[in-house]
Structures are given as C-alpha cells and as structure tokens.
Amino acid sequence: MFFDDERSNRLRPQILTDVVAQYFNDAERAKFYGLPESCRIRERGKIVSPENLRMGEHCWIGEGAVLDASGGLEIGEHTSIGLNTLVFTHSSWLANMALQNHSGSDLIERKPVKIGKGCFIGGLVVIMPGVTIGDFATVQPNSVVAKDVPARTLVAGNPARVFQRYDEEYIESEVERVRTENARRRALSDDPSGWGSPSGDFTA
C-alpha cells in the first residue's frame, strides 16, 4: 500500500534510486549517484540529499556507509570512508527534547561537515554535524568525531582525540617502505602482475 501525499511522493524517487543502485558495481554505483568518474561506492552505501554533496576524485565509500549531506557535505580527493561509517550533518535532538519530532519540524538543526583530501576514515566511525577534518587525517575505527580534527593527525576514541601527528617526510618514508616490500613480494609471486601486496607467505 502506497501513500499518495507530498512527503511520500518526494521521498519515493530516492528510495527507488537506492534499490536500483544495489545492482551496480562500485564504479557504476558512483556514476549513477553523479560522483566523479574515479570514485567508488560499495554495496548498501547511502547518500542523503546527494545534491548537497561535493566530492573530489578517487574517493572510496565502504559498504553500509551513510553520508548525510542534508546540511552540506564536502569530501576531498583521495579520501576513503570506511564501512558502516555514519556522517551526520543534521540533528533532531532539540525536536526530541521539545516533543516536536514530527515530519517537517522546524527544530531540525543542520551544520555542514568538511572532510579534507587524503583522509582515511576507518569503519564504524561516527562524524557529528559541524565537524571539519583536516587534510591527510586518520580516524581510527569505532571513533566518534564530535570536534574538529587537525590536518596530519591520527585520532581515536569516543570522543576522538589526537594520538599521533605526522609530517610529509614520515608519509614519504612509509610510501618507500611499502612499495619496496610489495615489489619484493610481486617478484616472488606466481602472479607478479597483481596490484598492491600479493597474498601468501613471503617471510623468506
């Protein structure tokens, strides 16, 4: 049974969009949502108010992630959002407190979220409205981000706090370390054409 009212008719196209999107691969799904061609969004990923989302190139959105862009959401290039991560740009807290939690309540508060370029947001993270996460930041899994995160820091916990700071020199040394090790593994692998680090035991 379908309702024929303004709210139902407004929401139904987005519901149908989400259903259809589950039949695409991650690159097709990103294109279907109007994201940049180099982006990927995995199964069950959801974008609320996609018209308010600005996303850079080469972003990856994990399974079950929810991007609430109703209050404005910006995600920089080469950023990954982990599986089942929730990014909120609106809150109904005051509507609940005031017993005004009806559809269309004027007590819904919206604040934009900005996530910088080159960020790694782990799985099961919650990002609250109004937060800015600086470039090249890392948010560890199961963290709740309620305050701004400085650039080039690693944060973790509930509430998330800074545990490590790193500079460009540190990242460059890590790039060299991983590329060298992956090249060694590919040379020993039965499938040297594979990307990244081949699986298997390469301890020898």
NORKAFEN-V113318 format. One record per backbone hydrogen bond with DSSP energy under -0.5 kcal/mol. CO is the residue of the C=O (numbers start at 1). NH is the residue of the N-H. E is the energy in kcal/mol with one decimal. If there is no record, write none. Layout:
BEGIN
co:CO nh:NH e:E
co:CO nh:NH e:E
END
This chain:
BEGIN
co:3 nh:5 e:-0.5
co:5 nh:9 e:-2.6
co:6 nh:10 e:-1.7
co:7 nh:11 e:-2.2
co:8 nh:12 e:-2.2
co:9 nh:13 e:-0.6
co:11 nh:14 e:-0.6
co:11 nh:15 e:-1.8
co:12 nh:16 e:-2.6
co:13 nh:17 e:-2.1
co:14 nh:18 e:-2.2
co:15 nh:19 e:-1.9
co:16 nh:20 e:-2.6
co:17 nh:21 e:-2.2
co:18 nh:22 e:-0.8
co:19 nh:22 e:-0.9
co:20 nh:23 e:-1.8
co:21 nh:24 e:-1.6
co:25 nh:29 e:-2.8
co:26 nh:30 e:-1.7
co:26 nh:41 e:-1.7
co:27 nh:31 e:-2.0
co:28 nh:32 e:-2.5
co:29 nh:33 e:-1.9
co:30 nh:35 e:-2.8
co:31 nh:34 e:-1.4
co:36 nh:39 e:-2.1
co:40 nh:61 e:-2.2
co:42 nh:45 e:-1.7
co:43 nh:64 e:-1.8
co:46 nh:48 e:-0.5
co:46 nh:67 e:-3.0
co:48 nh:69 e:-2.4
co:49 nh:52 e:-2.5
co:50 nh:53 e:-1.6
co:52 nh:73 e:-2.1
co:54 nh:75 e:-2.8
co:56 nh:59 e:-0.5
co:57 nh:78 e:-2.8
co:59 nh:40 e:-2.2
co:60 nh:81 e:-2.9
co:61 nh:42 e:-2.9
co:62 nh:65 e:-1.7
co:63 nh:84 e:-2.5
co:65 nh:46 e:-2.8
co:65 nh:67 e:-0.5
co:66 nh:68 e:-0.7
co:66 nh:87 e:-2.6
co:67 nh:48 e:-2.8
co:67 nh:69 e:-1.0
co:69 nh:72 e:-1.6
co:72 nh:113 e:-2.2
co:73 nh:54 e:-2.6
co:74 nh:115 e:-3.2
co:75 nh:56 e:-2.3
co:76 nh:79 e:-0.7
co:77 nh:118 e:-2.9
co:79 nh:60 e:-1.9
co:80 nh:82 e:-0.5
co:80 nh:121 e:-2.6
co:81 nh:62 e:-2.8
co:82 nh:85 e:-1.4
co:83 nh:124 e:-2.3
co:85 nh:66 e:-2.6
co:85 nh:87 e:-0.5
co:86 nh:88 e:-0.6
co:86 nh:127 e:-2.9
co:87 nh:68 e:-2.5
co:89 nh:111 e:-2.0
co:91 nh:109 e:-2.3
co:92 nh:96 e:-2.3
co:93 nh:97 e:-2.4
co:94 nh:98 e:-2.2
co:95 nh:100 e:-3.7
co:96 nh:99 e:-1.4
co:100 nh:102 e:-0.9
co:102 nh:105 e:-1.8
co:105 nh:108 e:-0.8
co:109 nh:91 e:-2.2
co:111 nh:130 e:-0.9
co:113 nh:74 e:-2.1
co:114 nh:133 e:-3.2
co:115 nh:76 e:-2.4
co:116 nh:76 e:-0.6
co:116 nh:119 e:-0.6
co:117 nh:136 e:-3.1
co:119 nh:80 e:-2.3
co:119 nh:121 e:-0.5
co:120 nh:122 e:-0.7
co:120 nh:139 e:-2.7
co:121 nh:82 e:-2.3
co:122 nh:125 e:-0.7
co:123 nh:142 e:-1.9
co:125 nh:86 e:-2.8
co:126 nh:128 e:-0.5
co:126 nh:145 e:-3.3
co:127 nh:88 e:-3.0
co:128 nh:131 e:-1.2
co:131 nh:114 e:-2.0
co:132 nh:134 e:-0.5
co:132 nh:149 e:-2.4
co:133 nh:116 e:-2.3
co:134 nh:137 e:-1.1
co:135 nh:152 e:-2.2
co:137 nh:120 e:-2.4
co:138 nh:140 e:-0.5
co:138 nh:155 e:-2.7
co:139 nh:122 e:-2.9
co:140 nh:143 e:-0.9
co:143 nh:126 e:-2.5
co:143 nh:145 e:-0.5
co:144 nh:146 e:-0.8
co:144 nh:159 e:-0.5
co:144 nh:160 e:-2.8
co:145 nh:128 e:-2.8
co:149 nh:134 e:-2.8
co:150 nh:153 e:-0.6
co:152 nh:166 e:-2.2
co:153 nh:138 e:-2.8
co:153 nh:155 e:-0.5
co:154 nh:163 e:-3.1
co:154 nh:164 e:-1.4
co:155 nh:140 e:-2.7
co:156 nh:161 e:-2.0
co:157 nh:144 e:-2.2
co:161 nh:156 e:-1.8
co:164 nh:154 e:-2.7
co:167 nh:171 e:-1.7
co:168 nh:172 e:-2.5
co:169 nh:173 e:-2.0
co:170 nh:174 e:-1.9
co:171 nh:175 e:-2.5
co:172 nh:176 e:-2.1
co:173 nh:177 e:-2.1
co:174 nh:178 e:-2.6
co:175 nh:179 e:-2.5
co:176 nh:180 e:-2.1
co:177 nh:181 e:-2.1
co:178 nh:182 e:-2.7
co:179 nh:183 e:-2.2
co:180 nh:184 e:-1.9
co:181 nh:185 e:-2.3
co:182 nh:186 e:-2.6
co:183 nh:187 e:-1.9
co:184 nh:188 e:-1.1
co:185 nh:189 e:-1.0
co:191 nh:194 e:-1.8
co:196 nh:198 e:-0.6
co:200 nh:202 e:-0.8
END
